[in-house]
Amino acid sequence: MSVLVVGLSHRSAPVSVLERAALAEDVRGTLLREALAAEPAAEAVVLSTCNRIELYADVDKFHAGVAELSTLLSRHSGVSLEELTPHLYVHYEDRAVHHLLSVACGLDSMVVGEGQILGQIKDALALGQRLHTAGRVLNDLFQQALRVGKRAHSETGIDRAGQSLVTFGLSQFPGGAVAGLRALVVGAGSMSSLAAATLARSGVASVTIANRTAERAERLAGLLREQGASARAITMAEVPAALAEAEIVVSCTGATGLVLTADQLKAAVHGRAGGAPLAVLDLAMPRDIDAAAHHLDGVSLVDIESLAAASADAPMAADVDQVRAIIAEEVAAFGAAQRAARITPTVVALRAMAADVVAGELARLDGRLPGLDDKQRAEIGQTVRRVVDKLLHAPTVRVKQLAGEPGGAGYAEALRELFDLDPQAVAAVSDPSASGRGGPA
């Protein structure tokens, strides 16, 4: 089995395709279940953010895996396979591992070095664990990605330039300063919470939280008040009135349709005293804000598409090179560990077979020499086991070392052939339920 990722991101697809391909949370669960039901995949995890949709799987067939995962992404995104395919990228084995670690370190983000992706990777793994679609391989891979992402942020200067998408988005407004402004945040999820906290730290005069679920809005407002900010919660029905008072709006909901129309923003600007301008940051995918607002007088709209155009080489080249070196080191370590792990069931099955042979021969000896006392029988048994252990020690240790090297996958098969090991016995070491199946795993 090998890791395969099929996906699309802001680097491979226009925003118009990304927002149509965005996966709602309930759809992600269905996608994962269907991925496991497909023949090539034994494990699956989906990573879906505002600027990427990626399906990771542990597969035994590359071409069949690419075809199946591409079809699943098309089916659940609602974008035809013909339209989606030109924007898809495929990474396999070490390249798939390298890609996820690069994503975790923020090198593949719209704002290079941003750290919020780690939380999104953690959420993706949690969903796979909850639905039991993430097995040993993807659990190990995603856990390592989280660890490597944290290592990159702690050991390099990528954090100095790697702003969060929220911070970067706010910096795109004229003047870049939000201190003293009245802010409206629409949504109370992780991105909206980050936006609200960022605004509060930036010294806005007040933060108003609007959400379809009033309890979540109040919970977020309460957290901000605990930190000394002026914050209140409102219902979605109160948003038009709040728009007329706000000077900056950040929206990031999970809605599939528009949350704020161009007409609503136009009315808010016209209805405010002195016609003060309104800065609007749309971090949702699909977009929350009508793109027509880009052409409204008095409205400054920054959305995912304009952020993609504005983001560039913020980090220093030396920091990026240092992170890339960490990734290369960790990819090699992960590959060696996985290759070594693949031979472990074979080694365990070999030792189990040897133990069965020893037990059988000792039982036969009991029948031939019934006069042995318990002490003699125990000494003979211990001697035979020591001989077998010593004979197996060197080759099993060496085969584990060889299996950890590139191209080492064949050593497990060689060991199975040399000792005529039962494939079902080997499979049962990794998956006890495999012992009752009708054929090799």
C-alpha positions in Angstrom: 0.0 0.0 0.0 1.2 3.6 -0.8 0.0 7.1 0.0 -1.7 8.9 -2.8 -3.1 12.5 -2.8 -5.4 13.9 -5.4 -6.5 17.6 -5.0 -6.8 21.1 -6.2 -5.8 24.4 -4.6 -5.3 28.1 -5.2 -2.2 27.2 -7.1 -3.9 24.9 -9.6 -7.4 26.3 -9.9 -9.1 29.6 -10.2 -11.3 30.8 -7.3 -14.4 30.3 -9.4 -13.6 26.5 -9.5 -12.4 26.3 -5.9 -15.6 27.8 -4.5 -17.8 25.5 -6.5 -15.7 22.5 -5.5 -15.8 23.4 -1.8 -17.0 20.5 0.4 -19.5 21.0 3.2 -18.7 19.3 6.5 -21.4 16.6 6.1 -20.3 15.9 2.5 -16.7 15.2 3.7 -17.9 12.3 5.9 -19.8 10.7 2.9 -16.8 11.2 0.7 -14.5 9.4 3.2 -16.9 6.5 3.5 -17.2 6.1 -0.2 -13.4 6.3 -0.6 -13.0 3.3 1.7 -15.8 1.4 -0.1 -13.8 1.8 -3.4 -11.4 -1.1 -4.1 -8.1 0.7 -4.3 -8.3 2.6 -0.9 -7.7 1.1 2.5 -7.6 4.5 4.4 -8.7 8.0 3.5 -8.5 11.6 4.9 -9.9 14.7 3.3 -8.3 18.1 3.9 -10.7 20.9 2.9 -9.9 24.6 3.5 -10.8 27.9 2.0 -8.1 27.4 -0.7 -7.6 23.7 -1.1 -9.5 20.4 -1.4 -7.3 17.3 -1.1 -8.2 13.6 -0.7 -5.4 11.4 0.8 -5.6 7.6 0.6 -3.5 4.6 1.2 -3.9 2.6 -2.1 -2.6 -0.6 -3.6 -3.0 0.5 -7.2 -1.9 3.9 -8.5 -3.9 4.4 -11.7 -7.1 2.9 -10.2 -6.6 5.1 -7.2 -6.2 8.3 -9.2 -9.3 7.5 -11.2 -11.4 6.6 -8.2 -10.3 9.6 -6.0 -10.8 12.0 -8.9 -14.3 10.6 -9.6 -15.2 10.9 -5.9 -14.0 14.6 -5.7 -16.0 15.4 -8.8 -19.2 13.6 -7.6 -19.2 15.3 -4.1 -18.0 18.7 -5.3 -20.6 19.0 -8.0 -18.0 20.0 -10.6 -17.9 17.7 -13.6 -14.9 15.5 -13.9 -14.2 17.0 -17.4 -14.0 20.5 -15.9 -12.2 19.4 -12.7 -9.4 17.2 -14.2 -7.3 20.0 -15.7 -7.0 21.6 -12.2 -6.2 18.4 -10.3 -2.7 17.5 -9.1 -1.5 14.1 -8.1 1.3 13.1 -5.7 2.3 9.5 -4.9 4.4 7.9 -2.2 7.3 10.1 -1.1 6.0 13.0 -3.2 2.6 12.8 -1.4 4.4 12.8 1.9 6.5 15.8 0.8 3.4 17.6 -0.3 1.6 17.2 3.0 4.6 18.3 5.0 5.0 21.3 2.8 1.3 22.2 3.4 1.8 21.7 7.1 4.8 24.1 7.2 2.8 26.8 5.3 5.0 26.6 2.2 1.9 25.8 0.0 -0.4 28.4 1.6 -1.7 31.5 -0.1 0.2 33.5 2.6 3.5 31.5 2.9 4.3 30.5 6.4 0.8 31.0 7.9 0.1 28.7 10.8 -3.6 28.2 10.7 -3.2 25.3 8.4 -2.0 23.2 11.3 -5.4 23.4 12.9 -7.1 22.4 9.7 -4.8 19.4 9.3 -5.6 18.4 12.9 -9.3 18.7 12.2 -9.0 16.6 9.0 -7.2 13.9 10.9 -9.8 14.0 13.7 -12.6 13.5 11.2 -10.8 10.5 9.7 -10.2 9.0 13.2 -13.9 9.6 14.2 -15.2 7.9 11.1 -12.4 5.2 11.3 -11.2 6.0 7.8 -7.7 6.9 9.0 -5.7 3.8 9.7 -2.1 3.3 10.8 -0.4 4.8 7.7 -2.5 8.1 7.4 -2.5 8.5 11.2 1.3 8.3 11.2 1.5 10.6 8.2 -0.8 13.3 9.5 0.7 13.2 13.1 4.1 13.6 11.5 2.8 16.5 9.4 1.6 18.3 12.6 4.9 17.7 14.3 6.9 18.9 11.3 4.8 22.0 11.0 5.4 22.9 14.6 9.1 22.2 14.2 9.3 24.5 11.1 7.6 27.3 13.0 9.8 26.9 16.1 13.2 26.3 14.4 13.0 28.8 11.6 12.0 32.4 11.0 9.1 31.4 8.8 6.8 32.9 11.5 8.2 36.3 11.1 6.8 36.6 7.6 4.1 34.0 7.7 1.0 36.0 8.7 -2.3 34.4 9.2 -4.7 34.8 6.3 -6.8 37.1 8.5 -3.8 39.4 9.3 -2.7 39.4 5.7 -6.2 40.2 4.5 -6.6 43.1 6.9 -3.2 44.5 5.8 -4.6 44.8 2.2 -7.0 47.7 3.2 -5.9 51.3 2.5 -3.8 52.3 5.5 -3.8 48.8 6.9 -4.7 50.1 10.4 -7.9 49.0 12.1 -7.4 50.5 15.6 -10.4 52.5 16.7 -12.8 51.1 14.0 -16.1 49.4 14.7 -15.9 45.8 13.4 -18.6 43.3 12.4 -17.7 39.6 12.1 -20.2 37.3 10.4 -19.7 33.7 11.4 -18.4 32.1 14.6 -16.3 29.2 13.3 -12.6 28.8 13.6 -11.7 31.4 10.9 -14.2 33.9 12.2 -13.0 33.4 15.8 -9.4 34.0 14.6 -10.6 37.2 12.8 -12.4 38.4 15.9 -9.4 37.8 18.1 -7.1 39.5 15.6 -9.3 42.5 15.4 -9.5 42.8 19.2 -5.7 42.6 19.5 -5.4 45.2 16.8 -7.3 47.7 19.0 -10.7 48.0 17.2 -13.3 50.1 19.2 -15.8 47.2 19.2 -16.5 43.8 17.7 -20.0 42.6 16.8 -20.5 38.9 16.2 -23.3 37.7 14.0 -24.1 34.0 13.5 -27.0 31.7 12.5 -26.6 30.0 15.9 -27.0 32.7 18.6 -25.4 30.6 21.3 -22.1 30.3 19.3 -22.1 34.1 18.6 -22.6 34.8 22.3 -19.9 32.4 23.3 -17.4 34.1 21.0 -18.4 37.5 22.2 -18.1 36.4 25.8 -14.5 35.1 25.2 -13.6 38.5 23.7 -15.1 40.4 26.6 -13.0 38.2 29.0 -9.9 39.4 27.2 -11.0 43.0 27.7 -12.6 43.8 24.3 -15.9 45.5 23.7 -18.0 42.7 22.1 -21.6 41.8 21.6 -23.6 39.1 19.8 -26.4 39.6 17.3 -28.7 37.5 15.1 -28.4 37.4 11.3 -31.6 39.4 11.1 -29.8 42.3 12.8 -26.9 42.3 10.3 -28.3 45.0 8.0 -28.5 47.5 10.9 -25.0 46.5 12.1 -23.6 47.0 8.6 -24.7 50.7 8.7 -22.7 51.2 11.9 -19.6 49.1 11.1 -16.4 50.4 9.4 -14.9 47.0 8.8 -16.6 43.6 8.1 -15.1 40.2 8.1 -17.2 37.3 6.9 -16.4 33.6 6.9 -19.3 31.2 7.2 -20.1 27.8 5.9 -23.0 29.0 3.8 -23.4 27.7 0.3 -25.0 31.0 -1.0 -24.2 34.7 -0.5 -24.4 36.0 3.0 -24.1 39.7 2.0 -25.3 41.1 -1.3 -24.0 44.1 -3.2 -27.3 45.8 -2.6 -27.0 45.3 1.2 -23.5 46.8 1.2 -24.6 49.7 -1.0 -27.5 50.5 1.3 -25.2 50.3 4.4 -22.7 52.8 2.9 -25.4 55.2 1.8 -27.2 55.0 5.1 -24.2 55.9 7.3 -23.3 59.4 8.5 -21.0 61.3 6.2 -20.8 58.3 3.8 -17.8 56.8 5.6 -16.2 54.0 3.6 -16.7 50.3 4.5 -13.8 47.8 4.4 -15.0 44.2 3.8 -12.9 41.0 4.1 -14.4 37.8 2.7 -12.5 34.7 3.8 -15.1 32.2 2.9 -15.0 29.5 0.3 -17.5 29.6 -1.4 -17.6 33.4 -1.2 -19.9 35.0 1.4 -19.9 38.4 -0.3 -21.2 39.3 -3.7 -18.3 39.9 -6.0 -20.2 42.8 -7.5 -19.3 44.7 -4.3 -15.8 45.3 -5.9 -17.4 48.0 -8.0 -19.3 49.8 -5.3 -18.3 53.3 -4.4 -17.4 53.5 -0.7 -16.8 49.7 -0.4 -13.3 48.2 -0.3 -13.7 44.4 -0.7 -10.8 42.0 -0.2 -11.7 38.3 -1.0 -9.8 35.1 -1.6 -9.2 35.9 -5.2 -7.7 39.3 -4.5 -5.6 37.8 -1.6 -4.2 35.2 -4.1 -3.2 38.1 -6.4 -1.6 40.1 -3.6 0.2 37.3 -1.8 3.8 37.0 -2.9 7.4 36.4 -1.6 6.9 37.8 1.9 9.2 35.3 3.7 13.0 35.6 3.4 14.5 33.0 1.0 16.8 31.7 3.8 13.8 30.8 6.0 12.1 28.9 3.2 15.3 27.0 2.4 15.6 26.1 6.0 12.1 24.8 6.1 12.6 22.8 2.9 15.7 21.2 4.4 13.6 20.1 7.4 10.9 18.7 5.1 13.4 16.7 3.1 14.9 15.2 6.3 11.4 14.3 7.6 10.3 12.8 4.3 13.3 10.5 4.4 12.6 9.5 8.0 8.9 8.8 7.3 9.7 6.7 4.3 12.3 4.6 6.2 9.9 4.1 9.1 7.1 3.0 6.9 9.2 0.6 4.9 10.6 -0.9 8.1 7.1 -1.2 9.5 5.9 -3.2 6.4 8.3 -6.0 7.2 7.4 -6.3 10.9 4.3 -8.5 10.3 6.5 -10.9 8.3 9.2 -11.1 11.0 6.5 -11.6 13.7 4.9 -14.3 11.6 8.3 -16.0 11.1 9.0 -16.0 14.8 5.5 -17.3 15.5 6.1 -20.2 13.1 9.4 -21.0 14.7 7.7 -21.0 18.1 5.1 -23.5 16.8 7.9 -25.7 15.4 9.7 -25.7 18.7 6.5 -26.5 20.6 5.7 -29.4 18.3 9.2 -30.8 18.5 9.2 -30.6 22.3 5.9 -32.4 22.5 7.3 -35.1 20.2 10.3 -35.4 22.5 8.0 -35.9 25.5 6.4 -38.8 23.7 9.8 -40.4 23.0 11.4 -39.8 26.4 8.5 -40.0 28.9 11.0 -40.5 31.8 12.2 -36.9 31.7 11.6 -35.0 34.9 10.3 -31.4 34.9 13.7 -29.9 35.4 15.2 -31.8 32.5 12.2 -31.0 30.3 12.5 -27.2 31.1 16.3 -27.2 30.4 15.9 -28.9 27.1 13.0 -26.6 26.1 15.0 -23.5 27.1 18.1 -24.7 25.1 16.1 -25.4 21.9 14.4 -21.9 22.1 17.8 -20.2 22.6 19.2 -22.0 19.5 16.2 -20.9 17.4 16.3 -17.3 18.8 20.1 -17.0 18.0 19.6 -18.4 14.5 16.8 -15.9 13.7 18.2 -12.9 15.5 20.8 -11.7 12.9 18.7 -12.3 9.8 15.6 -10.6 11.2 17.5 -7.6 12.5 19.3 -7.2 9.2 16.2 -7.6 7.1 14.5 -4.8 9.1 17.5 -2.6 8.3 17.5 -3.4 4.7 13.7 -2.9 4.4 14.1 0.6 5.7 16.3 1.6 2.7 14.9 2.7 -0.6 13.7 -0.3 -2.6 13.6 -2.4 0.5 10.0 -3.5 0.1 11.1 -6.7 -1.7 12.8 -8.1 1.4 9.5 -9.0 3.1 8.4 -10.9 0.1 11.8 -12.7 0.0 11.4 -13.7 3.6 7.9 -15.1 3.1 9.1 -17.1 0.1 12.3 -18.5 1.8 10.4 -19.7 4.9 7.1 -20.5 3.1 5.1 -18.3 5.4 1.3 -18.4 5.2 0.1 -15.0 3.7 -2.9 -15.1 6.0 -0.7 -15.6 9.0 1.3 -12.5 8.0 -1.8 -10.4 7.4 -3.3 -11.5 10.7 -0.4 -9.8 12.5 -1.5 -6.4 11.2 -5.2 -7.1 11.1 -6.4 -10.0 13.3 -9.7 -10.2 11.4 -7.7 -11.1 8.3 -7.1 -14.6 9.6 -10.6 -15.6 8.9 -10.7 -14.3 5.3 -10.8 -16.6 2.4 -7.6 -15.4 0.7 -4.5 -13.4 1.1 -4.8 -9.9 2.4 
